Amino acid sequence: MGDFNAQVGTKQRKEEFVLGKFGQGKRSQNGELLVEFLMEHNLTLLNSMYLKNKKNKWTWISPDGSIKIEIDYITTNYPKAFTDTSVLSKFNFNTDLRILRSSLRIEPPRKSRKYVASSKTEHYSKETLDKIGQSLIEIAEEITDNSNSDALTKYGKLEKLLTQLKCENSRANKYSLSDTILQLIEMRKNLLSKHPKKENIKAVTELSKGIRKNIKKDRKTKRLQTIEGHIKKTGGVKKALKELRETNKEWIPKLNKKGKTSTNRKVINEIATKFYLK
């Protein structure tokens, strides 16, 4: 805070995120330098954040009283901690400047649940991470090549490139099929498409058994890998079990008096029918 000997005035560009919508007057050359300084250090100009009468905005008066301008400012990197910024007009002191005062919050501002970081961890494959890394390197090189451009031009270029950057989230499914299983499925598909089908029944049966066996094996392996990863990261298995939980059949044991899980379609139908007939 202090006398910056600069007139900032109103917000002139969308990129000037450090200014509020309640600025007044024209901008001087020093004001332009001050805005660039604020943007460089991510400091908000509190004078422009609160609606005030124009006659209560000026902080300096010329000796003849003909000129009244705002050249004193308070800046902060945490504007949510303040509730008001105003000029004290009635202060018994012989000076051509007026005192500027900001009011602080007694209690810290509450965080909106909308913006609370999710505890769910996104898992990305190595291919996706490599693609993102390569794209960021290309963006950095393109911006570096334009070394003669000013900060605002570089910022606009970076924003445009990041918007255009679309990396597919190839996050693996919990139980995605392995290459071996996909090959067996393809072989079974080819056998089923051939004629006569009766001669291929035995081979199709064997392939189906192999597919089921490999799916169970892969599910077990990936389950163990998930649990092991969470143990290394957090030291517990609570989050791992929550991630691996299958929610599509949880209601079946609740309907059954014995509390046993059933996967048979006919039995499930009977359980649900008996429950809703009561």
Secondary structure by P-SEA (a helix, b strand, c coil): cccccccccccccccccccccccbbbbcaaaaaaaaaaaaacccccccccccccccccccccccccbbbbccccccccccccccccccccccccccbbbbbbbbbcccbbbbcccccccbbbbbcaaaaaaaaaaaaaaaaaaaaaccccaaaaaaaaaaaaaabbbbccccccccccaaaaaaaaaaaaaaaccccccaaaaaaaaaaaaaaaaaaaaaaaaaaaaaaaaaacccaaaaaaaaccccccccccccccccccccaaaaaaaaaaaaac
